[in-house]
Amino acid sequence: MSRTPPPLHIKICGLTRASDVEVAVAAGADMIGLNFVPGSSRRIDVALARTLVRAARGRVEVVGVVADLDSLEVQALLTDVGLDRVQLHGDERPEVLGALGPRAFKALRVGSAEDVALAAQYGGDLLLVDARVPGKQGGTGVRVDPSLVVELARVRRLLLAGGLDPDNVAEAVRGVRPWGVDVASGVESAPGIKDERKVRVFVDEARRAAQEAADAADGASGA
Ligand SMILES: O=C(O)c1ccccc1NCC(=O)[C@H](O)[C@H](O)COP(=O)(O)O
């Protein structure tokens, strides 16, 4: 018997076009990410962000991706753009996250057990883990070693990011059992340009794997 799976939250990150908001919503994504990080090929300005927020309102949660702003700057962006949440993707100290409250969550770049241990310093209801790639902040297309984060996923709501794509997301969901998955480059035809088919297959594959994992857990427990 196929049971209702625990929800898997899916974030499609780095949107730059209103048409891609429609693509993400139609595919069944739960969150979209708008990038405000200087130097990112997915960065958008506040005016475009407001347009995308209007298109998304009430249909999908909108997360602003920022790096190394202070808490007042982040608060101003949340208000100006009308974002639902903000993802701190730089080297922010735990105090910055604390000052922002429940609408903010930290993105941690992970390449070693020492990086994973830093998670304990960051509170909040959600934690994103991304790959640590020297000289880059995010959107790298590089995978996180699942063995580094599988235990973390048991004790925290983990949004698994880094190098996911339609071909590998099912295996990542089965292996790590995260609260959610996040993707930027793996569903694009060019930086910031989402590919409708890739987004759709990514979401379908991720949800299929979450269902299979739930069924397997039910089978193991005799439910
Ligand atoms: O995507 C970017 O260009 C980026 C640049 C600087 C900081 C963060 C950035 N993206 C944040 C995200 O949440 C991405 O979805 C995450 O890094 C995963 O990216 P990818 O490996 O390409 O799926």
The ligand as an SDF file (V2000), in Angstrom:
LIG
                    3D

 23 23  0  0  0  0  0  0  0  0999 V2000
   23.5670   30.3640   -7.0830 O   0  0  0  0  0  0  0  0  0  0  0  0
   24.4430   31.2310   -6.9650 C   0  0  0  0  0  0  0  0  0  0  0  0
   24.9360   31.7900   -7.9660 O   0  0  0  0  0  0  0  0  0  0  0  0
   24.9270   31.6350   -5.6090 C   0  0  0  0  0  0  0  0  0  0  0  0
   25.9660   32.5490   -5.5180 C   0  0  0  0  0  0  0  0  0  0  0  0
   26.4180   32.9770   -4.2890 C   0  0  0  0  0  0  0  0  0  0  0  0
   25.8330   32.5050   -3.1160 C   0  0  0  0  0  0  0  0  0  0  0  0
   24.7670   31.6020   -3.1990 C   0  0  0  0  0  0  0  0  0  0  0  0
   24.3060   31.1540   -4.4250 C   0  0  0  0  0  0  0  0  0  0  0  0
   23.2820   30.2190   -4.5280 N   0  0  0  0  0  0  0  0  0  0  0  0
   22.6370   29.7230   -3.3490 C   0  0  0  0  0  0  0  0  0  0  0  0
   21.7930   28.5130   -3.4900 C   0  0  0  0  0  0  0  0  0  0  0  0
   20.9300   28.2910   -2.6340 O   0  0  0  0  0  0  0  0  0  0  0  0
   22.0630   27.4580   -4.5360 C   0  0  0  0  0  0  0  0  0  0  0  0
   20.8460   26.8610   -4.8880 O   0  0  0  0  0  0  0  0  0  0  0  0
   23.0020   26.4350   -3.9190 C   0  0  0  0  0  0  0  0  0  0  0  0
   24.2630   27.0140   -3.7780 O   0  0  0  0  0  0  0  0  0  0  0  0
   23.1210   25.1560   -4.8100 C   0  0  0  0  0  0  0  0  0  0  0  0
   23.5880   25.4780   -6.0730 O   0  0  0  0  0  0  0  0  0  0  0  0
   23.8300   24.3220   -7.1610 P   0  0  0  0  0  0  0  0  0  0  0  0
   24.9910   23.5010   -6.7100 O   0  0  0  0  0  0  0  0  0  0  0  0
   24.1050   25.0470   -8.4280 O   0  0  0  0  0  0  0  0  0  0  0  0
   22.5560   23.5240   -7.2360 O   0  0  0  0  0  0  0  0  0  0  0  0
  1  2  2  0
  2  3  1  0
  2  4  1  0
  4  5  1  0
  4  9  2  0
  5  6  2  0
  6  7  1  0
  7  8  2  0
  8  9  1  0
  9 10  1  0
 10 11  1  0
 11 12  1  0
 12 13  2  0
 12 14  1  0
 14 15  1  0
 14 16  1  0
 16 17  1  0
 16 18  1  0
 18 19  1  0
 19 20  1  0
 20 21  2  0
 20 22  1  0
 20 23  1  0
M  END
$$$$
